[in-house]
Amino acid sequence: MSCIVTKGLDLYALGPKEQFLGILSRVFQTKVFGTESSPSQWKLMYSSEGGLLSLEPNQLQNNYMCACLSSIDTIIET
């Protein structure tokens, strides 16, 4: 999953990279792990030091990984 997010960060040119990570986190919370009416509390972890963004390791339980695989098209489109 980190590969897809990293590639998205590399290709994102519409605004600040942190904005992209916020949008992607919201997709995970409302479309992958939860719904609009009941969003998940999961957060995409990253650090921003000196203007350089880096993803922190995200370990997912089996049920979360299955949800990611089921929604892979949505994640990639975002």
C-alpha positions as CSV (number, residue, x, y, z in Angstrom):
1,M,0.0,0.0,0.0
2,S,2.9,2.4,0.7
3,C,4.1,2.0,-2.9
4,I,0.8,3.4,-4.2
5,V,0.8,6.3,-1.7
6,T,4.4,7.1,-2.5
7,K,3.7,7.1,-6.3
8,G,0.7,9.3,-5.7
9,L,2.8,11.8,-3.8
10,D,5.4,11.8,-6.6
11,L,2.7,12.5,-9.2
12,Y,0.5,15.0,-7.2
13,A,0.9,18.5,-8.7
14,L,-2.4,20.2,-7.8
15,G,-1.2,21.7,-4.5
16,P,0.7,21.0,-1.3
17,K,1.6,17.3,-0.7
18,E,0.1,17.5,2.7
19,Q,-3.2,18.3,1.1
20,F,-3.0,15.1,-1.0
21,L,-2.3,13.1,2.1
22,G,-5.4,14.6,3.8
23,I,-7.5,13.8,0.8
24,L,-6.2,10.2,0.7
25,S,-6.7,9.8,4.5
26,R,-10.3,10.9,4.1
27,V,-10.8,8.3,1.3
28,F,-9.5,5.6,3.6
29,Q,-11.7,6.7,6.4
30,T,-14.9,7.1,4.4
31,K,-14.7,4.7,1.5
32,V,-12.2,1.9,2.4
33,F,-12.5,1.4,6.2
34,G,-15.7,3.2,6.9
35,T,-18.6,5.2,5.4
36,E,-19.5,8.9,5.1
37,S,-21.9,8.5,8.0
38,S,-19.6,6.4,10.1
39,P,-15.9,7.2,9.2
40,S,-13.1,5.1,10.5
41,Q,-10.6,6.6,13.0
42,W,-7.6,5.3,11.0
43,K,-5.0,7.9,10.0
44,L,-2.3,7.9,7.3
45,M,0.9,8.5,9.3
46,Y,3.6,10.8,7.9
47,S,6.2,13.2,9.1
48,S,7.0,16.6,7.7
49,E,10.5,17.8,8.6
50,G,12.2,20.7,6.8
51,G,9.6,20.6,4.0
52,L,10.3,17.0,3.2
53,L,7.4,14.5,3.6
54,S,8.0,10.9,4.5
55,L,5.5,8.2,5.1
56,E,5.8,6.4,8.4
57,P,5.3,2.6,8.4
58,N,1.6,1.6,8.5
59,Q,1.0,-1.9,9.8
60,L,-2.4,-3.1,8.8
61,Q,-4.3,-6.0,10.3
62,N,-5.6,-8.7,8.0
63,N,-9.1,-7.3,7.8
64,Y,-7.8,-3.8,7.0
65,M,-5.6,-5.2,4.2
66,C,-8.5,-7.1,2.8
67,A,-10.5,-3.9,2.7
68,C,-7.7,-2.1,0.9
69,L,-7.5,-4.8,-1.7
70,S,-11.2,-4.7,-2.2
71,S,-11.0,-0.9,-2.7
72,I,-7.8,-0.8,-4.7
73,D,-9.4,0.9,-7.7
74,T,-10.7,3.7,-5.4
75,I,-7.3,4.2,-3.8
76,I,-5.5,4.3,-7.1
77,E,-8.0,6.7,-8.7
78,T,-7.5,9.1,-5.7
